[in-house]
């Protein structure tokens, strides 16, 4: 899974809140429609956990634009309600492909005519295939899939109790 795929899932959940609104993604034009939103990735990357695993961290920002009156003035109360509606939509994990990812959402302030919501998510997965340093002898090397934990069995070398020997 990539940060872009996760951002698409976040966008889908936001779009379901207001199907009639535009949700800008690549850029937000100066003459954007109101009401609308602008969702973009602010940070996307991974850090090594060990030779086989990495932890991905992604941050996204949503800027909400509410409607304005004839004098181009927006309602701060409407912005607060819309910000709260977004926050209420994210306690349930998102489905992204075969994964279920928990996304944290937090109100990130307001300014004249817009309110912000910051999204963060982290997940662990195998190193991307083909990275230098991993060879054919190790899982994950040379494009091999990293085995899932469900395929491991642990033997701690403990002795069986007498009642287990039957």
LINRA-V818601 format. One record per backbone hydrogen bond with DSSP energy under -0.5 kcal/mol. CO is the residue of the C=O (numbers start at 1). NH is the residue of the N-H. Records with the same first field share a line. If there is no record, write none. Layout:
CO->NH + NH
This chain:
2->6
3->7
4->8
5->9
6->10
7->11
8->12
9->13
10->14
11->15
12->16
13->17
14->17 + 18
18->21
22->24 + 37
24->39
27->29
29->32
35->22
36->65
37->24
38->63
40->61
43->59
45->57
47->55
52->127
53->49 + 50
54->56 + 125
55->47
56->123
57->45
58->121
59->42 + 43
60->119
61->40
62->64 + 117
63->38
64->66 + 115
65->35 + 36
67->75
69->72
73->69
74->76
75->79
76->80
77->81
78->82
79->83
80->84
81->85
82->86
83->87
84->88
85->89
86->89
87->90
94->96 + 101
96->99
99->96
101->94
104->120
106->118
109->116
111->114
113->66
114->111
115->64
116->108
117->62
118->106
119->60
120->104
121->58
123->56
125->54
128->131
131->134
133->135
134->142
135->138
138->141
140->143
141->144
148->151
149->152
154->156
161->164 + 165
162->165
